[in-house]
Amino acid sequence: MLNKVILMGRLTADPELRQTPSNVSTCRFTVACDRNFVSQGQERQADFITVVAWRQQAEFISRYFRKGSMIVVEGNLRTGSYNDKKYPDVKHYTTEVYADQVYFGESKKSSEGGNYSENRNFQVPHQEATAPKSSSPELAIGNLNEFEQIIGNDNDGDGLPF
């Protein structure tokens, strides 16, 4: 069985970081995703999807994303229900995406209106809940200094090292 959701859209409001009674970080926000099809003579429509993030993902989102930021979310779909307190016979159904991974949907320069067209996506490294908290941005996007350049044999002339 597979339950995988990938969304790309803009945040409708600033994400708000909260703590559970046991000090686990959580963040709930809404992503506006444009629909592909536009009926002739009508405006483009969007779907507004609720996303829930936990722990380091929640902290990362609240630190680096604001209202209007383009975000890419990978996660899984969860449904639930609850009874209305005011009208006990009314049952409400919920559908939310629980975020597994979060990426920037556009570069900082692009989001500020510059002509920077390169799209760079950084992924929050998967960490256990017991990992030490750090305010270092390198921890949030991974340490890129650990990579080395691969210089290969370019016999085919295509620029690839293999």
Secondary structure, DSSP 8 states (H G I E B T S, - for coil): ----EEEEEEESS--EEEE-TT--EEEEEEEEEE-S---TTS---EEEEEEEEEHHHHHHHHHH--TT-EEEEEEEEEEEEEE-SSSTT-EEEEEEEEEEEEEESS-HHHHTT-S-------------TTS-----HHHHH--GGG--------SSSSS---
